Amino acid sequence: MNDFVIVPERINAIDPQARHALDETGAVIITDLPGRPASLTVAAAMLFGTALRELYPHRTRRSVDGTTVPLHADSFDIVVDISGNPTRRRHPDEDYVLVLLAEQAPAGGESFVLDAHTFTDSLAPDLRAFLAETDVDLYGRWAGTRGLPATPRAGRHIEYTRTGRRITRRTDGAIPLHRDPDSEHITTMLAGLDVAVERAQAALPRFRLDEGEILVLDNYRCWHGREAHTGQRTVHIQTLRTDNAK
């Protein structure tokens, strides 16, 4: 089995080892909490306690006959104006994501998770160097389609926080920065990354969440996705930042 494979452990919400298991592997499945959105906040508080810095509004995602969601790390930049007050609803550097399965599809919808640190370290030297050394526009391909600001979000796929914590990003929105003289090379590298990710995704084991379970992911370390499904499937999602986030 590849070193980048992660199969999350199921662990009771009140088990004191839950946080240790999350730190050890990058992903856990929290059980035995009520299957409602408020349980996301409860689980976050139990796992991170006073280390919670920012908790962003939960969002509900309902899909009918959904197509495959490929490997990705959650990342978005949304600031809205509420009565004259700029209010952040998502952050580009959310370091944990919690996904509560509220309604399982009749068929399909299995999840998969990859250790992105280990995976990217296994890539060819030129691709590894590109991920760590080259700035791209992380959301440029999404302009006009997801309500994002026009300002480019420059960043690298592999970065580090002030505390030394590694971030390994994955977004299908990445493109070269505007008028970057190395645009052709960057486009080639991004395409090479896509091919490598697709190959890794095909080899990952699948697991099926039960209704009410919460998949918790270290968003700096893990990429995740799910298979296509038939019928309706509903999840509640919450992202956050801890004291060790960027």
GUKE-122344 format. One record per residue: residue in one letter; x, y, z negated of N, C-alpha, C in turn. Coordinates in steps of 0.02 Angstrom, whole numbers, plus 50000, padded with zeros to 5 digits. Layout:
N
AXYZXYZXYZ/...
REM end
This chain:
246
M500424994050000500005000050000500445006250000/N500235011450038500615017550042500635021049975/D501185024549961501265028049898500775033849890/F500505036249946500055042049942499325040149930/V499185033649922498495031349911498295032849838/I497695035549829497405036549762496715033449760/V496605029149712495935026449698495765028749627/P495335033749619495215036649553494925031749503/E495165032249441494905028249386494245031049361/R493775026749345493155028849313493275029149238/I493085034849209493235035849139492665039849106/N492475037949046491935041249010492115048448995/A491615052848999491735059948990492055061648923/I491895057748871492145059348805492795055848789/D493045051848836493675048248824494245053348821/P494625053548766495175058348761495725057248813/Q495735051448845496245049948896496055052648965/A495475055748970495245057949036495725063049067/R495945067849027496395072949053497075069849070/H497305065249029497945061849043497895058149109/A497345054649121497265050949183497255055649243/L496935061449235496915066449288497625069049303/D497995070649251498685073049261499125067749292/E499005061449274499425055949298499325054549372/T498705054449394498545052149462498285057649508/G498045063149480497765068549520497025068149532/A496705062649512495985061949524495685056949474/V495095058549449494715053849407493975054549424/I493595049449404492875049649410492585049749340/I492235055249323491945056049257491235052949257/T491105048849208490455045449203490085047649139/D489455045649137489045046249076488885053449056/L488815057749106488525064349095487875064849135/P487405069049114486785069849152486925072049224/G486545069549270486665071049341486375077649363/R486565082949331486325089649349486905094549351/P486815100149386487385104849396487725107049332/A487355107849278487665110049215488215105349191/S488185099049212488695094249191489375095849220/L489395099449276490035101549303490405106049255/T490045110849226490345115449178490555111749115/V490135107149092490285103149033490925099149045/A490965095849102491555091749117492185096149121/A492125102049152492705106549157492935108649088/A492465110349044492645112348976492975106748937/M492715100648945492995094948909493705093248934/L493815094148999494475092349027495005097749014/F494815104149019495305109449018495275114048958/G494715114148923494655117948861494855125248870/T495285127548825495495134648827495955136248884/A496165131248923496585132648981496185135149040/L495515135049036495105137649090495205145149097/R495365147349156495455154549169494845157449204/E494625154249259494055156549297493645150549321/L492995151049313492525145849335492075149149387/Y492055146349447491675149449501490985146349506/P490505150049534489815147549536489765140849572/H489355136449545489265129949577488875130949642/R488985126449689488625126749752488355119749768/T487785119549799487475113249817487555112049891/R487785106149909487875104449979487445098349995/R486955099350038486505093950058486585092750133/S486695086550151486785084850222486325079050241/V486085079150301485655073850328486005070850389/D486115064350387486495060950440487155064650453/G487525065550399488135069550403488705065950439/T489115069950474489705067250506490275066750455/T490825063450475491395062650431491685069450410/V491835070150346492205075950321492935073850314/P493375076450355494075074150354494445076650293/L495045074050283495455075950226495565083450224/H495485086350165495575093450156495685094950082/A495935100850068495945103650001495475109550000/D495075110249947494605115849944494985122449943/S494775127149984495095133649986494645138450023/F494475143949993494035148850024494165155549988/D493995161050021494115167649992493475171750001/I493065172049948492435175549953492365180349894/V492315186849911492165191949861491545195649885/V491035195949843490415199249861490315205449817/D489915210049841489755216049803489085215149769/I489085215349702488475214749663488375221349626/S487895225349650487745231849620488355236149612/G488785236149663489375240349662489975237249628/N489915231049605490475227749571490735222049614/P491355222349637491645216749674491665210449630/T491385205049654491325198849615491585192949656/R492075189449629492365183849665491955177549656/R491775174349712491385168149710491815162049729/R492345163149766492825157849781493525160949780/H494025156749771494715159149768495155154649811/P495625157649849496065153649891496495148749852/D496605150049787497055145749748496695142249691/E496085140049703495735135849654496155129549642/D496285127849579496735122149569496375115749550/Y495735115949534495355109749523494665110449556/V494415104749579493735104549607493365098649577/L492735099749560492305094549531491715093549578/V491585087249596491045085549643490575080549609/L489965082649597489465078449565488995075649618/L488955069049623488495065949671487795065949641/A487345069949669486665070449644486195065649679/E486335064349743485895059949783486335056149833/Q486335049549826486745045449870486365044049935/A486725043949989486435042350054486255034950056/P485755033050096485575025950102486155021650128/A486575024450171487145020750198487705025650214/G488325023450201488905027650215489045032550159/G489455037650173489605042750124490155040850076/E490545035550091491095033650046491635038950046/S491955039749989492475044849981493175041949989/F493655046350002494355044250004494785050049981/V495355048449949495805053449920496525051649936/L496935056849948497635055849966498065060349921/D498635057749900499135061649863499535065649914/A499375072149921499655076249973500405077549963/H500625077949900501335079049887501745073249916/T501545067249898501915061249921501855060549996/F501265061750023501165061050095501605065850134/T501585072350117501975077150155502725076150147/D502935073550089503645071950079503875066250123/S503395062250149503565056450191503595058250265/L503415064450282503395066350353504095067550380/A504145068250445504785069550478505085076050452/P505755076550449506075082450420505855089050450/D505765089350517505575095650547504875097850527/L504415093050519503735094650498503725096650424/R504115093150383504175095050312504435102150305/A504945103850344505235110550341504725115750363/F504355114250415503835118950438503325120350382/L503085115150349502575115950297502825120250239/A503465119850224503745123350166504015130250182/E504155131550246504525137650262504165142550308/T503595140550336503275144750387502605147450364/D502525153950368501885157050354501405156050412/V500775154650395500245154150445499645158150420/D499165159250464498525162150443498085156250423/L497985155450358497665149350333496935148650355/Y496595154250369495885154050386495735156850455/G496245158250495496145161750558495665158450606/R495665151750607495235148150654494495148650633/W494385150550570493695151050546493375157850556/A493765162750581493515169550586492855169750625/G492365173050597491725173750630491255167850621/T491485162550588491055156550580490875155050508/R491265157650461491125155950391491075162150346/G490945167850375490865173750335491495176250302/L492065174750331492705176650301492895183750320/P493295187150280493535193750297493995193450357/A494055199050393494475199250453495215199250435/T495385201150374496095201550354496405194550354/P496955193450390497275186850389497495184950319/R497455178550304497695175950240498355172350254/A498905175750245499555172850259499775168450201/G500035162650217500285158050166500615152150197/R500925148050155501265141950179500885135850154/H500955130450190500615124350169500875121750103/I501525122650090501825120550027502105126649992/E501845128049933502065133649893502105131449820/Y502335136049777502395134649705502115140449665/T501815138849608501565143949564502135146649521/R501985151849482502485154749438502705149949384/T502295144749370502475139749319502825133749350/G502955134049416503305128649450502855123149476/R502205124149473501745119149497501695119449573/R501725113749605501725113549678501005113849705/I500925117349760500295117549798500435114649867/T500045109549887500085106949955499405107949987/R499375112750033498735114850062498535110550122/R497875110350134497615107250195496975110750214/T496995114250270496405117650296496405117050372/D495825115650401495785115350474495715122350503/G495785127550461495755134450486496425137450503/A496975133850492497645136750501497815137950574/I498065143950588498325145750654498945150150644/P499325151350697499885156050690499645163050672/L500045166650636499895173650621499875177650686/H499505183050685499415187250745500095189450773/R500205187950836500805189850872501445186950842/D501385181350808501985178150783502405175850843/P503045177750846503465175750904503565168150909/D503445164550854503515157250855502845153750862/S502345157050890501675154250893501645147450927/E502015146750981502005140351018502265134750974/H502815135850940503095130750896502625129250838/I502325134450809501865133550753501265129450775/T500995130950833500425127150859500605119850868/T501205118550892501435111650901501495108150834/M501765111550783501835108550718501155107150686/L500685111750693500015110750666499675104750699/A499775104050763499495098250798499815091750774/G500465091950762500805086050736500555084150667/L500425089250625500145087950559499455084650565/D499045087250610498375084350620498415076950637/V498865075250681498945068250702499155063850643/A499635066250604499875062450546499325061650494/V498935066850483498385066550434497855061650457/E497675061750520497175057150546497405049950538/R498045048650549498305041950542498275039650468/A498465044250424498445042550352497725041450329/Q497275045650352496575045050331496285038250349/A496455035750407496185029250429496415023650384/A496995024450351497275019050310497065019350238/L496715024550217496535025250147495955020750127/P495975017950066495395014150042494805018850028/R494205016250038493605020050025493295017849958/F492965022649924492605020849863491935024649864/R491445021849832490775024649834490585027149764/L490435033549760490205036449697489495034149682/D489335033449617488655032249596488325038949579/E487685039249586487325045449570487465047449497/G487625053749488487775056349421488515056449405/E488935053049444489655053049432489965059449461/I490515061549429490865067649449491585065849470/L491745067149532492425066249556492805072749541/V493345072149501493755077949482494425077249516/L494645082549550495255082349590495725088049572/D496365086549568496885091649566496935094349637/N496665100149648496605102949715497275105149744/Y497785105749702498455107349726498825101149751/R498615095449727498965089149741498585084449787/C497925084549784497515079549819497135082549877/W497115078849932496655080249987496105074949984/H495495076950001494945072149995494465072950054/G494045067950064493545068150117493035062750106/R492575062050151492075056750147491875054450216/E491615048350218491385045350281490715048250302/A490545047250365489885049050389489355045150352/H488745047650352488205044150318487545045050355/T487085040450343486405041150369485945043150312/G485415046750329484955049150279485235055250243/Q484925056850187485105062950150485585061450093/R486075065850085486565065350031486655072250001/T486665072649934486715079149900487265079049848/V487685084149849488195084849797488175091949769/H488385092649707488495099049676489245099849666/I489515105649683490235106749683490405112849641/Q490945112249602491185118049564491945118149568/T492215124149581492935125049582493135129649526/L493775129449507494005133449450494745134749456/R494975139149413495695140249404495865139649330/T496425136449316496675135749248497255140649238/D497525140549178498085145049162498705143549205/N498755137649232499335135849272499225136949347/A498655139949365498525141249435498925147149460/K498975147749526499335153349555498975159849542/
REM end
